[in-house]
Amino acid sequence: MSLERAKPPLPDEDKRWKLVNATMRRNGYADHALIETLHSVQDAFGFLDETSLHFVAASLDLPLSKVYGVATFYHLFTLKPKGRHSCVVCTGTACYIKGANALVEGLRERYAINPGETTEDGHLSVLTARCVGACGLAPAVVIDGEVLGRLDTPDLIERLDTLPDPEPTPASHRPPTTSH
C-alpha cells in the first residue's frame, strides 16, 4: 500500500492542465512549488480563477487560504481575465504632477472602468503603476508594452479607440470558466 495520496483529477480535458500538472509533478507535488505552479497556470490560461486555485491547493495539499494568499499578495498574478489590450498609466511623482490623475479620470469616464478592471467586451484592461521608469516623458503611459509620453486625455483616448481588435479566440483556447 502506497502512502502517497491520490492526486485530484484535472479540472477538464483542456490540454493546458497537463502542462500545469507537469510543473507540479516535476517538483514532486511539493508545497515549495506553489509560486512556480501559479505561474504555470497563469501562463497557460492568462489568469488564476477559482477552479485553478482549488486544483492547485488540492494537488499540492495546501490550504486554499494559502494558495489564495500567495495569488493575491504578488501583483504579477491576476484573478481576472486581462483585456486584449492593456493601458498602464504611471502614477509616480513626476507623472502625477504632470497630470496622470487626469488621464486615469479620462479613462474612467470613457470606458466606465477603474484601474485594475477590464472593459465588459474584454477589449481593454486599465492599470496603474507606481513608476514605469520614463519620468522624462511624464505623464507616461504604456499601451501594449509601448511606452508613450506627454499624452493628454484626448490623445490617449484616440490611441486606445483605434487599437485593432484581434481575431476572437476559438472556444477551445479560452480560459476555463467558473460557474457560481
WOMOCOR-V736819 format. One record per run of one state. SS is the DSSP state (H for helix, E for strand, L for the rest). FROM is the first residue (numbers start at 1). LEN is the number of residues. If there is no record, write none. Layout:
BEGIN
SS|FROM|LEN ; SS|FROM|LEN
END
This chain:
BEGIN
L|1|15 ; H|16|11 ; L|27|4 ; H|31|15 ; L|46|4 ; H|50|10 ; L|60|4 ; H|64|10 ; L|74|11 ; E|85|6 ; L|91|2 ; H|93|5 ; L|98|2 ; H|100|12 ; L|112|5 ; E|117|2 ; L|119|5 ; E|124|6 ; L|130|5 ; H|135|3 ; L|138|2 ; E|140|4 ; L|144|2 ; E|146|4 ; L|150|3 ; H|153|9 ; L|162|9 ; H|171|3 ; L|174|7
END
